[in-house]
Amino acid sequence: MLKLEDINDEVYFQFRRSQVEGLGSDRLGQIHVSDLIKPCMRNVIYKKINKSTGVSTEDMKSLYFGQAVHSNSQLAEDKLYEMFVAYDYKRDKTLTEEEAKSIPADDPRHLDIIYGSIDDLLKVGDKWVICDKKTTGSIDYFSKARSKPSESHVEQINRYRVLLKKCYNIDAERGAVIYISNKVESDKRDKPIVMSFKLDPVEETLVDMIKKARIIKESMTKFILPERTKCFLCDGMCPYATKCFGDNRSKWNDKERRN
């Protein structure tokens, strides 16, 4: 006989699963710009193959808040926001969103393609500026302790510059990060902080992007576990740290792959 507790457990499990899937599981078999800015490629692979769907309530709240900000605060006009970009680095060609969607989810061709979505593209004077919105629980950290944006955020926009040039033949020489507090109960978070900067040369960035993309492809197709890179993520910011430092294998097992 079906118990009410069984129904509760199943409904809760499916709800948590749908939350995780709705917040990016389609990226597991693809290479996205966010995969190419991590200092440790092993972290990227663990995330793609790990079966756990556990996401903390706080993380989920932050993700939902971030989605709401992106959906309701377009800066650019003429549809120059949430710009889909996809570049096949193996064949040196770009794809439209329709072409990318026509590729089956489990097709290994996805690992030859770098995907991304540019928040906003603005024309300021005679310069194109790539803008990226970031929500944070530490707005004071950026307003007081820093005079420049996070290095990973700068790297992300530099990679968007490459994809923008490839896909739309637009060369943006400047980038800007808009930091928005996700502490909705605070009265001090109303004013976002904007930090702009000059972007790196396209070709220089492209070389690094392709190098990392090839590492991901090799790992996902040949089950090779990338070298561990000790970095700031190891200091309590990587959910796989315990597993990683006890894992001295050179390869991972296909049974570990996320369902």
Residue, then its C-alpha position, 0 to 999 in steps of 0.5 A: m500500500l502506498k504511504l503518504e510518506d512515500i509520496n512526500d519523499e518522491v515529490y520532494f526528490q523530483f522537485r529538487r531534481s527539477q531545480v537542479e536541471g532547470l539551473g543548468s544540467d543541459r550544460l553537462g555534455q557541453i562546453h560553456v564559457s563558465d567551464l573555461i574560466k575555472p583555475c582547476m579543470r578537474n573541478v570542471i570534470y567532477k561537476k560534469i560527471n558527479k551524480s549528486t543533485g544536492v544544492s544547498t537552499e542558500d545556493m538555490k536562492s542565489l541562483y533564482f535571484g540571479q535568474a530573476v535579475h537577468s530576466n528583468s534587467q536588459l540594458a541593451e536595445d535592439k535585441l543586443y542582450e542574452m545573445f546566444v553564441a556558439y563556436d565550433y573550434k574544431r571546424d572554425k565555424t559558428l552555429t546559430e541557436e537553431e543549429a545548436k538545438s538540432i544537435p542531439a543532447d548526447d552527441p559528442r559534437h557538443l564537445d567541439i563547440i564552445y557555448g555562451s550567452i552574453d548578458d548585454l552589449l552596449k554602444v558607449g560613444d564609439k566603443w562596444v562594451i560587453c556587460d555581465k551582471k553578477t549577484t553577490g552577497s558581499i556588495d561591500y567587498f566590491s565597493k570598499a575592498r576592491s578597485k577592480p572586478s573579480e579576475s574570473h569575471v574579467e576572464q569570462i568577459n574576455r572569452y565573450r569578446v572572442l565569441l562575439k567577434k566570431c559569431y557576430n563580427i563585432d569587436a568589443e574592446r571594453g567590458a563591464v561587470i555590474y555587481i548587484s546585492n542579493k541581500v534583499e532584506s538590506d537597505k544598503r544594497d540598492k545601488p549596484i556597483v559597475m566596474s569597467f575595464k579594457l579587454d585582452p586581444v582576441e587571438e591571445t584569449l582564443v588560444d587559451m580557450i581552445k586549450k582548455a576545451r580540448i582538455i574537457k573533450e579528452s576527459m569526457t571522451k577518454f575518461i581521463l581525469p585532469e591534473r589537480t590544480k591547487c588554487f583558492l577553490c581548495d580552501g573550502m570553495c570546492p565541493y569535491a575537495t575531499k574526494c579530489f585529494g583522496d583521488n590519485r587516479s589518472k582516469w575516471n569510471d563511466k559508472e560515475r557519470r551523472n544520470 
